[in-house]
Amino acid sequence: MTHTWDPALYRHHDDHRARPFLDLVARVGAEAPREVVDLGCGPGHLTGLLAERWPAARVRASDASPDMVAAARENGVDAELADVRDFAPGRETDVVVSNAVLHWVPEHRDLLARWAAALPDGGWLAIQVPGNEVSPSHTIARDLLASPEWSGLVPEGLPAYGVGTPEEYARLLAGARPGAHVDCWETTYLHPLTGDDPVGHWIAGSTLRPVRGVLDDAAWDRLRAELAPRLRAAYPPDDAGVTWFGFRRVFAVLGAR
């Protein structure tokens, strides 16, 4: 299934999507890293924060989407087109950050173990992955795509991320790098959204992007129209017109004690 990414749509909820990144990087204790790598940099709007945090470091950024790489370059980030599966820490890679990327990679546990073991002494690895697979926003979309009307158009349906628990990632990282400091947790962010179809707009820019890649414009508009009333019923707005959208995220940080 081809992932089609729309940088503008993704950045529509920029403030909400930036907060987990900031919470993640805040737990990285590196003081003077030589190289900082942003895996899955998206449009590059957050990569600049890494350069601000560590101005003396060489900052590398990459993404698997040509559209995102192009957007990042327009934002002044020298991003490269690359798959996270092909990444390996170098001898001077002191910080590796991957924000909201690895849930797209079924074998991401193997990648984490490999990266953790390959980091130089004193290196840090920090990841964040959405953990909303069983929320109404995802189950409603998954059930609709599995219906006879849609299963023929989208045979793979909505990808199952297979995101683990904080404890699972803690055990994995501790086992891959014995003696290192491991910090894993989860947070459910409650986002106040507005508009006629706020949750649909949110997942259109993230969760549904692989689906968008296999649908023409007419089918995509029809899918959005069918999802909208179902999502409104699951996430009704309050009296002020605000839809409160809960989004769970899982964090894992490995570094020096």
C-alpha positions in Angstrom: 0.0 0.0 0.0 1.4 3.4 -1.0 1.5 6.1 1.7 0.5 9.4 0.2 1.3 12.3 2.6 0.0 15.8 2.5 2.3 18.1 4.5 -0.2 20.9 4.7 -3.0 18.7 6.0 -0.6 17.1 8.5 0.4 20.5 9.8 -3.2 21.7 10.3 -3.0 20.3 13.8 0.6 21.4 14.3 0.3 22.7 17.9 -1.3 19.4 19.0 1.2 17.2 17.1 4.2 19.2 18.4 3.5 18.7 22.1 4.4 15.0 22.2 7.7 15.8 20.4 8.5 18.4 22.9 7.6 16.1 25.8 9.8 13.4 24.3 12.9 15.5 23.6 12.6 17.0 27.1 13.6 13.6 28.5 16.8 13.4 26.5 19.7 14.2 28.7 22.4 14.6 26.1 24.5 17.8 26.7 26.8 18.1 23.7 26.0 15.5 21.1 28.1 15.3 18.0 25.3 14.2 15.7 21.5 14.3 16.2 19.3 12.3 13.8 15.6 13.0 13.2 14.1 9.8 11.6 10.8 10.5 9.9 11.2 14.3 10.0 7.9 15.0 8.2 7.8 18.6 6.9 10.8 19.5 9.1 9.0 21.9 11.3 10.2 20.2 14.4 13.7 19.3 13.2 14.7 22.9 13.7 13.9 22.5 17.5 16.7 19.9 17.7 19.1 22.3 16.1 18.1 25.0 18.6 18.5 22.6 21.5 21.9 21.4 20.4 23.4 24.2 18.2 26.8 22.7 18.0 25.6 19.3 16.7 25.3 18.1 13.2 21.6 17.5 12.6 20.5 14.9 10.0 16.9 14.5 9.0 15.2 11.9 6.7 11.7 10.8 5.7 10.3 8.0 3.5 7.8 10.4 1.8 9.1 12.5 -1.2 6.4 15.1 -0.4 7.5 15.4 3.2 11.2 15.6 2.2 10.3 18.4 -0.3 8.3 20.3 2.4 11.2 19.9 4.9 13.7 21.3 2.3 11.3 24.2 1.7 11.4 24.8 5.5 15.2 25.0 5.4 15.9 21.4 6.6 18.4 19.5 4.5 16.3 16.3 4.6 17.1 13.1 2.7 14.7 10.5 1.3 15.3 7.3 3.3 13.5 4.4 4.9 14.0 4.0 8.7 14.6 0.3 8.1 17.9 1.2 6.4 19.2 3.4 9.3 22.1 2.5 11.5 23.7 4.8 14.1 27.2 6.0 13.2 30.1 6.3 15.6 29.2 9.9 16.4 25.4 9.5 16.4 24.8 10.5 20.0 21.0 11.2 19.7 18.4 9.4 17.6 14.8 10.8 17.7 11.9 9.2 15.9 8.5 10.9 16.5 5.3 9.2 15.3 6.9 7.1 12.7 7.7 3.6 13.9 4.0 2.5 14.3 4.0 2.3 10.5 6.8 -0.3 10.6 5.7 -3.8 11.8 9.2 -4.9 12.6 10.0 -1.7 14.6 10.9 -3.7 17.7 13.8 -5.3 15.9 14.9 -1.9 14.7 14.8 -0.5 18.2 16.9 -3.4 19.6 19.4 -3.0 16.8 19.7 0.8 17.2 20.0 0.6 21.0 22.8 -1.9 20.7 24.6 0.1 18.0 24.6 3.6 19.7 28.0 4.9 20.8 28.7 5.1 24.5 26.6 7.7 26.1 24.2 7.8 23.2 20.4 8.4 23.4 17.4 7.0 21.6 14.0 8.6 21.9 10.8 7.4 20.2 7.1 8.3 20.4 4.4 6.2 18.7 0.6 6.7 18.6 -1.3 4.1 20.6 -4.8 4.8 19.6 -5.6 1.6 17.7 -8.6 0.7 19.9 -10.1 4.2 20.1 -13.4 4.9 18.3 -11.6 7.1 15.7 -9.7 4.0 14.6 -12.2 1.2 15.1 -14.9 3.1 13.2 -12.7 3.7 10.3 -11.4 0.1 10.4 -14.9 -1.4 10.5 -16.1 0.8 7.6 -13.2 -0.2 5.4 -13.8 -3.9 6.2 -17.4 -3.6 4.9 -18.3 -5.1 1.5 -18.6 -1.7 -0.1 -15.0 -0.7 0.8 -13.1 -3.9 1.1 -12.8 -4.3 -2.6 -11.4 -0.8 -3.0 -9.1 -1.0 0.0 -8.2 -4.7 0.3 -5.6 -4.1 3.0 -8.0 -2.0 5.1 -6.6 0.2 7.8 -3.1 -1.0 8.8 -2.8 -2.5 12.3 0.1 -0.8 14.0 0.9 -3.3 16.7 2.1 -0.7 19.1 3.3 -2.2 22.4 3.0 -1.1 26.0 5.5 1.1 27.8 6.6 -2.0 29.8 7.2 -4.0 26.6 9.5 -1.3 25.2 11.3 -0.8 28.5 12.1 -4.6 28.7 13.2 -4.6 25.0 15.5 -1.6 25.4 16.9 -2.7 28.7 17.7 -6.1 27.2 19.3 -4.6 24.1 21.6 -2.3 26.1 22.1 -3.6 29.7 23.0 -1.0 32.2 21.5 1.9 30.3 18.9 4.3 31.6 15.4 3.4 30.3 12.4 5.7 30.7 9.1 4.6 29.1 5.6 6.0 29.7 2.3 6.7 28.0 0.2 9.9 27.9 -3.3 10.5 26.6 -3.6 14.0 25.3 -7.0 15.6 25.2 -7.2 17.8 22.2 -10.0 20.5 21.9 -11.0 20.4 18.2 -13.5 22.6 16.4 -15.2 22.4 13.0 -17.9 20.3 11.3 -15.8 17.1 11.1 -12.8 17.7 13.4 -11.9 14.1 14.2 -12.3 13.1 10.5 -10.0 15.9 9.6 -7.4 14.8 12.1 -7.3 11.2 11.0 -7.3 12.2 7.3 -3.9 13.8 7.9 -2.4 10.8 9.7 -4.2 7.5 10.2 -6.0 7.4 6.9 -3.1 8.5 4.7 -2.3 5.0 3.5 -5.9 4.6 2.5 -5.9 7.9 0.7 -3.0 6.5 -1.4 -5.2 3.9 -3.1 -8.4 5.9 -3.6 -9.2 8.4 -6.3 -10.6 11.8 -5.3 -14.3 10.8 -5.6 -13.9 7.6 -3.5 -11.9 9.6 -0.9 -14.6 12.2 -0.6 -17.2 9.5 -0.3 -15.3 7.8 2.4 -14.9 11.0 4.4 -18.6 11.7 4.0 -19.5 8.2 5.3 -17.1 8.5 8.2 -18.2 12.0 9.3 -21.5 11.2 11.0 -20.1 8.1 12.6 -17.2 10.1 14.1 -19.5 12.9 15.2 -21.7 10.4 17.1 -18.6 8.9 18.8 -17.2 12.3 19.6 -20.1 14.7 20.1 -19.2 18.4 20.5 -19.9 20.1 23.8 -22.3 23.1 24.2 -19.5 25.4 23.1 -18.9 23.5 19.9 -15.7 21.9 21.1 -14.9 18.2 20.3 -12.7 16.7 22.9 -10.5 14.1 21.2 -8.4 11.8 23.4 -5.2 10.5 21.8 -2.9 8.0 23.5 0.8 8.0 22.8 3.6 5.8 24.0 7.1 7.1 24.7 10.4 5.3 25.2 13.8 6.9 25.9 17.1 5.1 26.4 20.3 6.9 27.4 23.2 7.3 29.8 22.6 7.2 33.5 
